[in-house]
Amino acid sequence: MFPSISPAQEIGLAVLLVAALVWVLGLGLGHMLWDSRFHHPEPGAHDGLPAIPAQRGADAHPMESVELTEAEEQAFAGLIRTLPLH
């Protein structure tokens, strides 16, 4: 094959090339088998739970709502006005 390398090096090079070819083909075949075995849904076709569940109304449970006094409502409104809009 190559005049400047020994026959043992030629055999090693051939074995290395065959191993690399088998590895590349194995990756391609393995990927195809993996894709056919496990179905990946298209983007936007998700039927599961949403990432952030919707909020429940105040009537969902009496412990989930708090009655504020007039002073607390005014303090909260003042706090909200101090927040930046960005």
C-alpha positions in Angstrom: 0.0 0.0 0.0 2.5 2.7 1.2 6.1 2.0 0.5 7.4 4.0 3.5 5.5 2.1 6.3 5.9 -1.4 7.5 3.3 -4.1 6.9 2.3 -4.1 10.6 1.6 -0.3 10.3 -0.5 -1.0 7.2 -2.5 -3.6 9.0 -3.0 -1.2 11.9 -4.1 1.6 9.6 -6.6 -0.7 7.8 -8.0 -1.9 11.2 -8.3 1.7 12.3 -10.1 2.7 9.1 -12.5 -0.3 9.4 -13.2 0.5 13.0 -13.9 4.2 12.2 -16.2 3.2 9.3 -18.1 0.7 11.6 -18.4 3.4 14.3 -19.8 6.0 11.9 -22.3 3.5 10.3 -23.3 2.3 13.8 -24.0 5.8 14.9 -26.2 6.5 11.9 -28.0 3.2 12.1 -28.4 3.5 15.9 -29.8 7.0 15.5 -32.3 5.8 12.9 -33.4 2.9 15.1 -33.7 5.2 18.2 -35.9 7.7 16.2 -38.2 5.0 14.9 -38.5 3.4 18.3 -39.4 6.6 20.2 -41.8 8.9 18.6 -40.9 12.6 18.9 -44.0 14.8 18.5 -43.9 17.9 16.3 -43.4 21.2 18.0 -46.7 22.7 19.1 -48.4 19.3 19.2 -48.0 18.9 23.0 -51.2 17.5 24.6 -49.8 17.3 28.2 -50.0 19.7 31.0 -49.1 23.3 30.4 -45.7 24.5 31.7 -47.3 26.9 34.2 -50.8 25.8 35.3 -53.6 28.4 35.1 -54.4 30.2 38.3 -57.5 29.2 40.1 -60.1 31.8 41.0 -60.5 33.2 44.6 -63.5 30.9 45.1 -61.4 27.8 44.8 -60.6 27.5 48.5 -61.3 29.9 51.4 -57.7 29.6 52.6 -56.4 31.0 49.3 -57.8 34.5 49.6 -57.0 37.2 52.1 -59.2 40.2 52.9 -57.2 43.4 53.0 -58.0 46.5 55.0 -58.3 49.9 53.3 -54.8 50.9 54.6 -53.3 47.6 53.3 -54.9 48.2 49.9 -53.5 51.7 49.8 -50.0 50.6 50.9 -50.1 47.8 48.2 -51.2 50.3 45.5 -48.3 52.7 46.6 -45.9 49.8 46.4 -47.0 48.9 42.9 -46.6 52.5 41.7 -43.0 52.5 42.8 -42.1 49.5 40.7 -40.5 50.3 37.3 -42.5 49.3 34.3 -39.5 47.7 32.4 
